[in-house]
């Protein structure tokens, strides 16, 4: 084994359900988490200046469970997307990478919009 590598063995022999898979998209996943954090921070800043959450489902969560609920809601979605893409990536790396990149682009939209709102209002 080379220095700096980690050997991961399955929990049970063979390639069964409990095997710990190779992590395929760490950098893209981290970017998605980073931009999601920016989305939450900018959403909080806009809300503190009297703005509103424009996503109806996120607004419902925010109205019911405040900012803590919104953070849990948004990160639950991100975790589900990452887990799904890691699973899909075993069969179609291109499809999983495309979904993750689309997630990053879609997460950047409210960040850019919030930045514009904060700069012009």
N, C-alpha and C positions, 0 to 999 in steps of 0.2 A: 504494500500500500504506500502511495506517495505521501510525503509530509503535507499536512493541511487537509487531507481528505478524511471523510468519515464513512465508515462502513455501516450500512443499515441492513439488518437482516430481518426477515419476516418474523412476525410474532409466532406463527405456526409454520411448519415446513411447507414448501411449495409456493405457488403464487395464488394464495387464497384471498378471501375477502379482507382479512385483517393485516395483510401485508402493507408495510409503509412504502408508498410509491416515491419515485424520484420527483422532486419538486421542479416543474418545468418552466414556470413563468415568474420567477421571483422578482426580477426587476420591473416587469410590467405590473405585477400585483402591487408592488411597493409604490409605484407611480399612481396607481388607482387609489390606494389608501391615502397618499399624500394630497392628491387633488380633492378627495372626499373631505379630508380635514380642512382644506382651504374653503371648500363649499360651506361647511358648517361654521367656520369662523366668519366668513363674509355674510352668511345668513344672519348670524347673531348680530353683527355690526349693523346690518340694514334694519333688523327688527328693533335694535336699540335706538335707531334714528327715526322710528315711527313707521317703517316700511312693513310690508306683509309678505308672508310666504305665498308664492304664486302656485305652487304645486298643490292641488286640492287634497290629495291623500296626506302629504306632509303637513299641510295646514290643519287637517283633522287631528293628526297625531300631536301637533304642537298645541292646539287648543285643548286637547284632552290631557296631555302629560307634560306640557311645557318643554323647555329646551332639552332636558334630560331625555325625555321620550323621543324627541326628534333625533338626537344623537344616536340613541339605541336603534331607532328605525332605520336611519341612513346606513349605519355600520352593519346592521343585520343584512340589508340588501347587498352591501359590498361583499360581505363574507360569503353569502350565498352565490353571488356571481363568481367569486374567486374559486370556491369549491367546485361549482359546476364546470367552470372552464378547466380546472385541473383534471377533472374526470373526463371531460370531452377531449382534452388534449391527449389522452392516451390513444384515442382513435383518430382524431383529426387535429393535429397541432395547428394547422392553418386556420381552421374554424375557431378554435379556442382563442388563439392570438388575435384574430379579427374581432371577436366579441369583447375581449379585454380592451383593445385599442378603441373600439367604439364607446365602451364605458368611460374611458379616459376623456374622449372628445366630449361626450354628453355631460360629464361631470365638470368640464371646463366652461361650458356655456353659462351656468349660473354664476360661476366665479367671475367671468368677464363681465357679465351683466351687473352683478353686485358692485364690482369695481367701478364701472361707469356710473352707477347710481350714487355711490358714495362720493365720487369726485364731482358730480354735477348737482348735487342736492344738499 
